[in-house]
Amino acid sequence: MQLRPYQAEAVQSVFDYFESGALGHPLIVAPTGAGKSLLIAALIRRVVRDYPTSRVMVLAHVAELLTQNVEKLLKIWPEAPVGMYSAGLGYADTDSPILYCGIQSVWNKAKILANYDRPVDLVFIDEAHRVPLVRNGTYRKFIDDLLSMNPYMRLIGLTATPFRYVSGTKTHSGGYESLVKGEDRLFTDICCDLTKQLVPMIQADYLAALWPQPTRYQVDLSGVRIEKGDYREDQLNTLLSRDDVLDPLLTEAVNLAQADNRTSWLVFCAGVDQAHLTVEWLMARGIRAAAITGATSRKSRAQHIADFRYGRLTALVSVGVLTTGFDAPDTDCLIVARPTVSPILYVQMMGR
Protein backbone atom coordinates (compact mmCIF):
# COMPACT_ATOMS: atom_id res chain seq x y z
CA MET A 1 0.00 0.00 0.00
CA GLN A 2 1.34 3.41 -1.01
CA LEU A 3 1.28 5.98 1.77
CA ARG A 4 -0.10 9.41 1.01
CA PRO A 5 2.57 12.16 1.01
CA TYR A 6 1.56 13.51 4.43
CA GLN A 7 1.51 9.99 5.89
CA ALA A 8 5.02 9.30 4.62
CA GLU A 9 6.08 12.63 6.13
CA ALA A 10 4.64 11.64 9.51
CA VAL A 11 6.37 8.26 9.49
CA GLN A 12 9.71 9.81 8.59
CA SER A 13 9.31 12.46 11.28
CA VAL A 14 9.37 9.78 13.97
CA PHE A 15 12.62 8.27 12.70
CA ASP A 16 14.11 11.73 12.27
CA TYR A 17 13.19 12.47 15.88
CA PHE A 18 14.88 9.36 17.25
CA GLU A 19 17.88 9.65 14.94
CA SER A 20 18.45 13.22 16.14
CA GLY A 21 19.33 11.83 19.54
CA ALA A 22 16.17 13.04 21.25
CA LEU A 23 15.42 10.97 24.35
CA GLY A 24 11.74 11.81 24.80
CA HIS A 25 8.42 10.31 23.82
CA PRO A 26 7.05 11.98 20.66
CA LEU A 27 3.48 12.74 19.69
CA ILE A 28 1.99 12.72 16.19
CA VAL A 29 -0.95 15.10 15.79
CA ALA A 30 -3.17 14.17 12.86
CA PRO A 31 -6.72 15.24 11.98
CA THR A 32 -9.41 12.61 12.36
CA GLY A 33 -9.55 10.66 9.12
CA ALA A 34 -5.90 11.25 8.27
CA GLY A 35 -5.17 7.54 8.80
CA LYS A 36 -3.61 7.12 12.23
CA SER A 37 -4.14 3.35 12.11
CA LEU A 38 -2.17 3.21 8.87
CA LEU A 39 0.56 5.43 10.34
CA ILE A 40 0.95 3.01 13.25
CA ALA A 41 1.05 0.06 10.86
CA ALA A 42 3.70 1.65 8.63
CA LEU A 43 5.84 2.60 11.63
CA ILE A 44 5.61 -0.89 13.11
CA ARG A 45 6.56 -2.56 9.85
CA ARG A 46 9.62 -0.36 9.46
CA VAL A 47 10.70 -0.76 13.09
CA VAL A 48 10.43 -4.55 13.01
CA ARG A 49 12.14 -4.67 9.62
CA ASP A 50 15.06 -2.56 10.85
CA TYR A 51 15.16 -4.04 14.37
CA PRO A 52 13.88 -7.64 14.09
CA THR A 53 14.18 -8.48 17.79
CA SER A 54 11.98 -5.57 18.88
CA ARG A 55 8.79 -6.12 20.83
CA VAL A 56 6.10 -3.60 19.96
CA MET A 57 2.79 -2.88 21.67
CA VAL A 58 -0.20 -0.80 20.61
CA LEU A 59 -2.66 0.41 23.26
CA ALA A 60 -6.22 1.57 22.63
CA HIS A 61 -9.28 2.07 24.78
CA VAL A 62 -12.06 0.47 22.70
CA ALA A 63 -12.35 -2.86 20.89
CA GLU A 64 -13.36 -1.27 17.57
CA LEU A 65 -10.15 0.73 17.48
CA LEU A 66 -8.02 -2.33 18.20
CA THR A 67 -9.72 -4.28 15.42
CA GLN A 68 -9.29 -1.45 12.92
CA ASN A 69 -5.62 -1.07 13.81
CA VAL A 70 -4.89 -4.77 13.36
CA GLU A 71 -6.75 -4.79 10.04
CA LYS A 72 -4.60 -1.92 8.76
CA LEU A 73 -1.38 -3.68 9.78
CA LEU A 74 -2.39 -6.92 8.06
CA LYS A 75 -3.44 -4.98 4.97
CA ILE A 76 0.05 -3.61 4.42
CA TRP A 77 1.87 -6.58 5.98
CA PRO A 78 -0.16 -9.82 5.75
CA GLU A 79 2.62 -11.88 7.38
CA ALA A 80 3.00 -9.61 10.40
CA PRO A 81 3.70 -11.56 13.64
CA VAL A 82 0.80 -9.90 15.43
CA GLY A 83 -1.43 -10.89 18.33
CA MET A 84 -4.10 -9.28 20.50
CA TYR A 85 -4.88 -9.08 24.19
CA SER A 86 -8.44 -7.90 24.74
CA ALA A 87 -11.01 -9.43 27.04
CA GLY A 88 -13.78 -7.76 25.06
CA LEU A 89 -12.63 -9.44 21.85
CA GLY A 90 -11.76 -12.75 23.46
CA TYR A 91 -8.00 -12.68 22.82
CA ALA A 92 -5.22 -13.21 25.37
CA ASP A 93 -1.99 -13.44 23.35
CA THR A 94 1.03 -12.60 25.49
CA ASP A 95 3.92 -13.71 23.27
CA SER A 96 3.63 -12.21 19.77
CA PRO A 97 6.36 -9.70 18.86
CA ILE A 98 3.61 -7.22 17.99
CA LEU A 99 0.72 -6.97 20.45
CA TYR A 100 -2.42 -4.87 20.15
CA CYS A 101 -3.93 -4.49 23.61
CA GLY A 102 -7.03 -3.03 25.20
CA ILE A 103 -5.85 -0.90 28.09
CA GLN A 104 -8.71 -2.02 30.34
CA SER A 105 -7.62 -5.62 29.81
CA VAL A 106 -3.88 -5.19 30.42
CA TRP A 107 -3.42 -2.25 32.77
CA ASN A 108 -2.44 -4.58 35.66
CA LYS A 109 -0.81 -7.32 33.59
CA ALA A 110 2.53 -5.83 32.57
CA LYS A 111 4.44 -8.72 34.19
CA ILE A 112 2.40 -11.23 32.20
CA LEU A 113 3.11 -9.48 28.91
CA ALA A 114 6.77 -8.65 29.55
CA ASN A 115 9.72 -9.27 31.83
CA TYR A 116 13.37 -8.31 32.10
CA ASP A 117 14.39 -10.97 29.58
CA ARG A 118 11.76 -10.02 26.99
CA PRO A 119 10.82 -6.40 27.62
CA VAL A 120 8.63 -4.23 25.44
CA ASP A 121 10.75 -1.83 23.40
CA LEU A 122 8.17 0.44 21.80
CA VAL A 123 4.60 1.36 22.75
CA PHE A 124 2.09 3.20 20.57
CA ILE A 125 -0.87 4.86 22.25
CA ASP A 126 -3.77 5.60 19.94
CA GLU A 127 -6.09 8.44 20.99
CA ALA A 128 -3.29 9.65 23.25
CA HIS A 129 -5.39 12.50 24.65
CA ARG A 130 -7.02 9.92 26.90
CA VAL A 131 -3.82 9.55 28.93
CA PRO A 132 -4.00 11.68 32.10
CA LEU A 133 -1.50 14.48 32.58
CA VAL A 134 -0.94 13.35 36.17
CA ARG A 135 0.58 10.13 37.42
CA ASN A 136 -2.49 8.04 38.03
CA GLY A 137 -4.92 5.93 36.07
CA THR A 138 -4.67 2.73 34.06
CA TYR A 139 -2.43 4.02 31.27
CA ARG A 140 0.16 5.50 33.58
CA LYS A 141 0.31 2.44 35.86
CA PHE A 142 0.78 0.09 32.93
CA ILE A 143 3.43 2.24 31.29
CA ASP A 144 5.31 2.72 34.55
CA ASP A 145 5.32 -1.05 35.05
CA LEU A 146 6.72 -1.60 31.55
CA LEU A 147 9.35 1.11 32.06
CA SER A 148 10.47 -0.56 35.29
CA MET A 149 11.44 -3.59 33.18
CA ASN A 150 12.93 -1.52 30.35
CA PRO A 151 13.83 2.10 31.16
CA TYR A 152 14.85 2.58 27.52
CA MET A 153 11.36 1.81 26.21
CA ARG A 154 9.99 4.54 23.95
CA LEU A 155 6.43 5.78 23.57
CA ILE A 156 4.74 7.23 20.51
CA GLY A 157 1.34 8.86 20.87
CA LEU A 158 -1.18 9.69 18.17
CA THR A 159 -4.16 12.01 18.49
CA ALA A 160 -6.19 14.65 16.69
CA THR A 161 -6.52 16.67 19.90
CA PRO A 162 -3.18 17.13 21.72
CA PHE A 163 -4.67 18.56 24.90
CA ARG A 164 -6.69 17.40 27.87
CA TYR A 165 -9.04 18.93 30.41
CA VAL A 166 -7.32 19.66 33.71
CA SER A 167 -9.35 20.74 36.71
CA GLY A 168 -8.38 24.09 38.20
CA THR A 169 -6.72 25.51 35.08
CA LYS A 170 -9.65 27.41 33.56
CA THR A 171 -8.40 30.86 34.57
CA HIS A 172 -5.08 30.59 32.72
CA SER A 173 -5.65 28.01 29.99
CA GLY A 174 -9.40 27.73 29.49
CA GLY A 175 -9.37 24.43 31.35
CA TYR A 176 -7.22 22.53 28.87
CA GLU A 177 -3.49 21.79 28.92
CA SER A 178 -1.13 20.58 26.21
CA LEU A 179 -0.12 16.92 26.34
CA VAL A 180 3.53 17.91 25.94
CA LYS A 181 3.74 20.44 28.78
CA GLY A 182 4.07 20.03 32.52
CA GLU A 183 6.42 18.13 34.82
CA ASP A 184 4.29 14.95 34.84
CA ARG A 185 3.63 14.87 31.12
CA LEU A 186 4.05 11.52 29.40
CA PHE A 187 4.74 12.85 25.91
CA THR A 188 7.60 15.28 25.58
CA ASP A 189 7.47 16.65 22.03
CA ILE A 190 5.24 16.94 18.98
CA CYS A 191 7.35 15.45 16.21
CA CYS A 192 4.74 15.99 13.49
CA ASP A 193 1.62 18.17 13.39
CA LEU A 194 -0.50 17.36 10.35
CA THR A 195 -3.30 19.73 11.33
CA LYS A 196 -1.39 22.37 9.40
CA GLN A 197 -2.22 20.36 6.27
CA LEU A 198 -5.94 20.01 6.96
CA VAL A 199 -7.08 22.31 4.15
CA PRO A 200 -4.74 20.73 1.55
CA MET A 201 -6.01 17.28 2.65
CA ILE A 202 -9.59 18.40 1.97
CA GLN A 203 -8.61 19.99 -1.35
CA ALA A 204 -6.91 16.73 -2.38
CA ASP A 205 -10.08 14.76 -1.47
CA TYR A 206 -8.28 12.86 1.28
CA LEU A 207 -10.75 14.24 3.82
CA ALA A 208 -14.39 15.27 3.47
CA ALA A 209 -15.32 18.89 4.01
CA LEU A 210 -17.82 19.59 6.79
CA TRP A 211 -20.96 21.57 5.99
CA PRO A 212 -22.58 22.41 9.34
CA GLN A 213 -26.28 23.18 9.40
CA PRO A 214 -27.47 24.45 12.79
CA THR A 215 -31.06 23.69 13.66
CA ARG A 216 -33.45 26.53 14.31
CA TYR A 217 -34.64 24.73 17.43
CA GLN A 218 -32.42 25.57 20.40
CA VAL A 219 -32.37 23.57 23.64
CA ASP A 220 -32.61 25.59 26.85
CA LEU A 221 -29.48 24.59 28.78
CA SER A 222 -29.83 27.07 31.61
CA GLY A 223 -30.54 24.30 34.14
CA VAL A 224 -27.60 22.09 33.14
CA ARG A 225 -24.38 22.48 35.12
CA ILE A 226 -20.90 22.38 33.61
CA GLU A 227 -18.47 20.13 35.49
CA LYS A 228 -15.05 18.82 34.50
CA GLY A 229 -15.06 20.73 31.24
CA ASP A 230 -18.48 19.80 29.88
CA TYR A 231 -22.18 19.61 30.64
CA ARG A 232 -23.16 17.06 33.28
CA GLU A 233 -24.23 14.04 31.28
CA ASP A 234 -26.92 12.90 33.72
CA GLN A 235 -28.65 16.28 33.60
CA LEU A 236 -28.18 16.51 29.86
CA ASN A 237 -29.58 13.01 29.36
CA THR A 238 -32.67 13.84 31.42
CA LEU A 239 -33.30 17.06 29.51
CA LEU A 240 -32.78 15.58 26.06
CA SER A 241 -35.01 12.59 26.85
CA ARG A 242 -38.06 14.80 27.25
CA ASP A 243 -40.57 14.49 24.40
CA ASP A 244 -40.90 18.26 24.07
CA VAL A 245 -37.13 18.51 23.51
CA LEU A 246 -36.29 15.34 21.61
CA ASP A 247 -39.13 15.54 19.09
CA PRO A 248 -38.44 19.02 17.66
CA LEU A 249 -34.69 18.39 17.73
CA LEU A 250 -34.90 15.15 15.75
CA THR A 251 -37.70 16.35 13.47
CA GLU A 252 -35.62 19.22 12.15
CA ALA A 253 -32.36 17.24 11.94
CA VAL A 254 -33.95 14.29 10.14
CA ASN A 255 -35.79 16.55 7.71
CA LEU A 256 -32.49 18.19 6.81
CA ALA A 257 -30.78 14.82 6.32
CA GLN A 258 -33.55 13.41 4.17
CA ALA A 259 -33.91 16.57 2.09
CA ASP A 260 -30.26 16.21 1.11
CA ASN A 261 -30.58 12.45 0.43
CA ARG A 262 -28.20 11.48 3.23
CA THR A 263 -28.30 7.72 3.83
CA SER A 264 -25.68 6.95 6.47
CA TRP A 265 -26.11 8.88 9.72
CA LEU A 266 -24.16 8.87 12.96
CA VAL A 267 -26.25 10.26 15.81
CA PHE A 268 -24.51 11.40 19.00
CA CYS A 269 -26.53 11.39 22.23
CA ALA A 270 -25.78 12.43 25.79
CA GLY A 271 -27.05 9.36 27.63
CA VAL A 272 -28.52 5.89 27.37
CA ASP A 273 -32.12 7.00 27.87
CA GLN A 274 -31.88 9.58 25.12
CA ALA A 275 -30.20 7.07 22.79
CA HIS A 276 -32.89 4.43 23.16
CA LEU A 277 -35.67 6.99 22.82
CA THR A 278 -33.95 8.30 19.69
CA VAL A 279 -33.91 4.81 18.17
CA GLU A 280 -37.60 4.37 19.01
CA TRP A 281 -38.38 7.76 17.44
CA LEU A 282 -36.49 6.90 14.25
CA MET A 283 -37.88 3.39 13.93
CA ALA A 284 -41.45 4.70 14.35
CA ARG A 285 -40.85 6.80 11.24
CA GLY A 286 -39.50 3.93 9.18
CA ILE A 287 -35.82 4.79 9.64
CA ARG A 288 -33.63 1.77 10.36
CA ALA A 289 -31.64 2.52 13.49
CA ALA A 290 -29.77 0.92 16.40
CA ALA A 291 -28.03 2.24 19.50
CA ILE A 292 -24.56 1.48 20.84
CA THR A 293 -23.78 2.37 24.45
CA GLY A 294 -21.25 1.21 27.02
CA ALA A 295 -23.74 -1.49 28.06
CA THR A 296 -24.20 -2.93 24.57
CA SER A 297 -22.90 -6.50 24.34
CA ARG A 298 -19.86 -7.27 22.22
CA LYS A 299 -21.93 -9.37 19.81
CA SER A 300 -24.66 -6.74 19.41
CA ARG A 301 -22.13 -3.95 19.01
CA ALA A 302 -20.30 -5.81 16.25
CA GLN A 303 -23.59 -6.59 14.50
CA HIS A 304 -24.84 -3.00 14.64
CA ILE A 305 -21.56 -1.65 13.29
CA ALA A 306 -21.54 -4.20 10.46
CA ASP A 307 -25.15 -3.39 9.61
CA PHE A 308 -24.30 0.31 9.50
CA ARG A 309 -21.21 -0.14 7.37
CA TYR A 310 -23.05 -2.32 4.86
CA GLY A 311 -26.07 -0.04 4.60
CA ARG A 312 -28.53 -2.19 6.49
CA LEU A 313 -28.96 0.63 9.01
CA THR A 314 -29.51 4.26 8.15
CA ALA A 315 -28.74 5.60 11.62
CA LEU A 316 -26.27 4.41 14.22
CA VAL A 317 -26.92 6.10 17.56
CA SER A 318 -23.97 6.40 19.95
CA VAL A 319 -23.41 7.34 23.57
CA GLY A 320 -19.71 8.01 24.17
CA VAL A 321 -18.62 4.95 22.20
CA LEU A 322 -18.12 6.02 18.58
CA THR A 323 -16.75 9.51 19.20
CA THR A 324 -13.12 8.39 18.83
CA GLY A 325 -11.43 5.89 16.58
CA PHE A 326 -14.54 4.75 14.71
CA ASP A 327 -13.97 4.33 10.99
CA ALA A 328 -16.99 4.34 8.67
CA PRO A 329 -15.99 6.26 5.53
CA ASP A 330 -19.45 6.04 3.95
CA THR A 331 -20.96 8.16 6.72
CA ASP A 332 -22.54 11.19 5.06
CA CYS A 333 -24.40 12.86 7.93
CA LEU A 334 -23.65 13.62 11.57
CA ILE A 335 -26.57 14.45 13.85
CA VAL A 336 -25.13 15.96 17.01
CA ALA A 337 -28.12 15.53 19.30
CA ARG A 338 -26.15 16.65 22.33
CA PRO A 339 -24.50 19.99 23.08
CA THR A 340 -20.93 20.16 24.34
CA VAL A 341 -18.44 22.80 25.42
CA SER A 342 -15.53 20.34 25.23
CA PRO A 343 -13.26 21.08 22.26
CA ILE A 344 -11.95 17.51 22.41
CA LEU A 345 -15.39 15.93 22.16
CA TYR A 346 -16.48 18.37 19.47
CA VAL A 347 -13.44 17.77 17.26
CA GLN A 348 -13.69 14.00 17.71
CA MET A 349 -17.40 13.93 16.80
CA MET A 350 -16.91 16.16 13.77
CA GLY A 351 -14.02 14.00 12.61
CA ARG A 352 -16.18 10.95 12.12
C-alpha positions in Angstrom: 0.0 0.0 0.0 1.3 3.4 -1.0 1.3 6.0 1.8 -0.1 9.4 1.0 2.6 12.2 1.0 1.6 13.5 4.4 1.5 10.0 5.9 5.0 9.3 4.6 6.1 12.6 6.1 4.6 11.6 9.5 6.4 8.3 9.5 9.7 9.8 8.6 9.3 12.5 11.3 9.4 9.8 14.0 12.6 8.3 12.7 14.1 11.7 12.3 13.2 12.5 15.9 14.9 9.4 17.3 17.9 9.6 14.9 18.4 13.2 16.1 19.3 11.8 19.5 16.2 13.0 21.3 15.4 11.0 24.4 11.7 11.8 24.8 8.4 10.3 23.8 7.0 12.0 20.7 3.5 12.7 19.7 2.0 12.7 16.2 -0.9 15.1 15.8 -3.2 14.2 12.9 -6.7 15.2 12.0 -9.4 12.6 12.4 -9.6 10.7 9.1 -5.9 11.3 8.3 -5.2 7.5 8.8 -3.6 7.1 12.2 -4.1 3.3 12.1 -2.2 3.2 8.9 0.6 5.4 10.3 0.9 3.0 13.2 1.1 0.1 10.9 3.7 1.7 8.6 5.8 2.6 11.6 5.6 -0.9 13.1 6.6 -2.6 9.8 9.6 -0.4 9.5 10.7 -0.8 13.1 10.4 -4.5 13.0 12.1 -4.7 9.6 15.1 -2.6 10.8 15.2 -4.0 14.4 13.9 -7.6 14.1 14.2 -8.5 17.8 12.0 -5.6 18.9 8.8 -6.1 20.8 6.1 -3.6 20.0 2.8 -2.9 21.7 -0.2 -0.8 20.6 -2.7 0.4 23.3 -6.2 1.6 22.6 -9.3 2.1 24.8 -12.1 0.5 22.7 -12.3 -2.9 20.9 -13.4 -1.3 17.6 -10.2 0.7 17.5 -8.0 -2.3 18.2 -9.7 -4.3 15.4 -9.3 -1.4 12.9 -5.6 -1.1 13.8 -4.9 -4.8 13.4 -6.7 -4.8 10.0 -4.6 -1.9 8.8 -1.4 -3.7 9.8 -2.4 -6.9 8.1 -3.4 -5.0 5.0 0.1 -3.6 4.4 1.9 -6.6 6.0 -0.2 -9.8 5.8 2.6 -11.9 7.4 3.0 -9.6 10.4 3.7 -11.6 13.6 0.8 -9.9 15.4 -1.4 -10.9 18.3 -4.1 -9.3 20.5 -4.9 -9.1 24.2 -8.4 -7.9 24.7 -11.0 -9.4 27.0 -13.8 -7.8 25.1 -12.6 -9.4 21.8 -11.8 -12.8 23.5 -8.0 -12.7 22.8 -5.2 -13.2 25.4 -2.0 -13.4 23.3 1.0 -12.6 25.5 3.9 -13.7 23.3 3.6 -12.2 19.8 6.4 -9.7 18.9 3.6 -7.2 18.0 0.7 -7.0 20.4 -2.4 -4.9 20.1 -3.9 -4.5 23.6 -7.0 -3.0 25.2 -5.8 -0.9 28.1 -8.7 -2.0 30.3 -7.6 -5.6 29.8 -3.9 -5.2 30.4 -3.4 -2.2 32.8 -2.4 -4.6 35.7 -0.8 -7.3 33.6 2.5 -5.8 32.6 4.4 -8.7 34.2 2.4 -11.2 32.2 3.1 -9.5 28.9 6.8 -8.7 29.5 9.7 -9.3 31.8 13.4 -8.3 32.1 14.4 -11.0 29.6 11.8 -10.0 27.0 10.8 -6.4 27.6 8.6 -4.2 25.4 10.8 -1.8 23.4 8.2 0.4 21.8 4.6 1.4 22.7 2.1 3.2 20.6 -0.9 4.9 22.2 -3.8 5.6 19.9 -6.1 8.4 21.0 -3.3 9.6 23.3 -5.4 12.5 24.6 -7.0 9.9 26.9 -3.8 9.5 28.9 -4.0 11.7 32.1 -1.5 14.5 32.6 -0.9 13.4 36.2 0.6 10.1 37.4 -2.5 8.0 38.0 -4.9 5.9 36.1 -4.7 2.7 34.1 -2.4 4.0 31.3 0.2 5.5 33.6 0.3 2.4 35.9 0.8 0.1 32.9 3.4 2.2 31.3 5.3 2.7 34.6 5.3 -1.0 35.0 6.7 -1.6 31.5 9.3 1.1 32.1 10.5 -0.6 35.3 11.4 -3.6 33.2 12.9 -1.5 30.4 13.8 2.1 31.2 14.9 2.6 27.5 11.4 1.8 26.2 10.0 4.5 23.9 6.4 5.8 23.6 4.7 7.2 20.5 1.3 8.9 20.9 -1.2 9.7 18.2 -4.2 12.0 18.5 -6.2 14.7 16.7 -6.5 16.7 19.9 -3.2 17.1 21.7 -4.7 18.6 24.9 -6.7 17.4 27.9 -9.0 18.9 30.4 -7.3 19.7 33.7 -9.4 20.7 36.7 -8.4 24.1 38.2 -6.7 25.5 35.1 -9.6 27.4 33.6 -8.4 30.9 34.6 -5.1 30.6 32.7 -5.7 28.0 30.0 -9.4 27.7 29.5 -9.4 24.4 31.4 -7.2 22.5 28.9 -3.5 21.8 28.9 -1.1 20.6 26.2 -0.1 16.9 26.3 3.5 17.9 25.9 3.7 20.4 28.8 4.1 20.0 32.5 6.4 18.1 34.8 4.3 15.0 34.8 3.6 14.9 31.1 4.1 11.5 29.4 4.7 12.8 25.9 7.6 15.3 25.6 7.5 16.7 22.0 5.2 16.9 19.0 7.3 15.5 16.2 4.7 16.0 13.5 1.6 18.2 13.4 -0.5 17.4 10.4 -3.3 19.7 11.3 -1.4 22.4 9.4 -2.2 20.4 6.3 -5.9 20.0 7.0 -7.1 22.3 4.2 -4.7 20.7 1.5 -6.0 17.3 2.6 -9.6 18.4 2.0 -8.6 20.0 -1.3 -6.9 16.7 -2.4 -10.1 14.8 -1.5 -8.3 12.9 1.3 -10.7 14.2 3.8 -14.4 15.3 3.5 -15.3 18.9 4.0 -17.8 19.6 6.8 -21.0 21.6 6.0 -22.6 22.4 9.3 -26.3 23.2 9.4 -27.5 24.5 12.8 -31.1 23.7 13.7 -33.5 26.5 14.3 -34.6 24.7 17.4 -32.4 25.6 20.4 -32.4 23.6 23.6 -32.6 25.6 26.8 -29.5 24.6 28.8 -29.8 27.1 31.6 -30.5 24.3 34.1 -27.6 22.1 33.1 -24.4 22.5 35.1 -20.9 22.4 33.6 -18.5 20.1 35.5 -15.0 18.8 34.5 -15.1 20.7 31.2 -18.5 19.8 29.9 -22.2 19.6 30.6 -23.2 17.1 33.3 -24.2 14.0 31.3 -26.9 12.9 33.7 -28.6 16.3 33.6 -28.2 16.5 29.9 -29.6 13.0 29.4 -32.7 13.8 31.4 -33.3 17.1 29.5 -32.8 15.6 26.1 -35.0 12.6 26.8 -38.1 14.8 27.2 -40.6 14.5 24.4 -40.9 18.3 24.1 -37.1 18.5 23.5 -36.3 15.3 21.6 -39.1 15.5 19.1 -38.4 19.0 17.7 -34.7 18.4 17.7 -34.9 15.2 15.8 -37.7 16.3 13.5 -35.6 19.2 12.1 -32.4 17.2 11.9 -33.9 14.3 10.1 -35.8 16.6 7.7 -32.5 18.2 6.8 -30.8 14.8 6.3 -33.5 13.4 4.2 -33.9 16.6 2.1 -30.3 16.2 1.1 -30.6 12.5 0.4 -28.2 11.5 3.2 -28.3 7.7 3.8 -25.7 7.0 6.5 -26.1 8.9 9.7 -24.2 8.9 13.0 -26.2 10.3 15.8 -24.5 11.4 19.0 -26.5 11.4 22.2 -25.8 12.4 25.8 -27.1 9.4 27.6 -28.5 5.9 27.4 -32.1 7.0 27.9 -31.9 9.6 25.1 -30.2 7.1 22.8 -32.9 4.4 23.2 -35.7 7.0 22.8 -34.0 8.3 19.7 -33.9 4.8 18.2 -37.6 4.4 19.0 -38.4 7.8 17.4 -36.5 6.9 14.3 -37.9 3.4 13.9 -41.5 4.7 14.4 -40.9 6.8 11.2 -39.5 3.9 9.2 -35.8 4.8 9.6 -33.6 1.8 10.4 -31.6 2.5 13.5 -29.8 0.9 16.4 -28.0 2.2 19.5 -24.6 1.5 20.8 -23.8 2.4 24.5 -21.3 1.2 27.0 -23.7 -1.5 28.1 -24.2 -2.9 24.6 -22.9 -6.5 24.3 -19.9 -7.3 22.2 -21.9 -9.4 19.8 -24.7 -6.7 19.4 -22.1 -3.9 19.0 -20.3 -5.8 16.2 -23.6 -6.6 14.5 -24.8 -3.0 14.6 -21.6 -1.6 13.3 -21.5 -4.2 10.5 -25.2 -3.4 9.6 -24.3 0.3 9.5 -21.2 -0.1 7.4 -23.1 -2.3 4.9 -26.1 0.0 4.6 -28.5 -2.2 6.5 -29.0 0.6 9.0 -29.5 4.3 8.1 -28.7 5.6 11.6 -26.3 4.4 14.2 -26.9 6.1 17.6 -24.0 6.4 19.9 -23.4 7.3 23.6 -19.7 8.0 24.2 -18.6 5.0 22.2 -18.1 6.0 18.6 -16.8 9.5 19.2 -13.1 8.4 18.8 -11.4 5.9 16.6 -14.5 4.8 14.7 -14.0 4.3 11.0 -17.0 4.3 8.7 -16.0 6.3 5.5 -19.5 6.0 3.9 -21.0 8.2 6.7 -22.5 11.2 5.1 -24.4 12.9 7.9 -23.7 13.6 11.6 -26.6 14.5 13.8 -25.1 16.0 17.0 -28.1 15.5 19.3 -26.1 16.6 22.3 -24.5 20.0 23.1 -20.9 20.2 24.3 -18.4 22.8 25.4 -15.5 20.3 25.2 -13.3 21.1 22.3 -12.0 17.5 22.4 -15.4 15.9 22.2 -16.5 18.4 19.5 -13.4 17.8 17.3 -13.7 14.0 17.7 -17.4 13.9 16.8 -16.9 16.2 13.8 -14.0 14.0 12.6 -16.2 11.0 12.1 
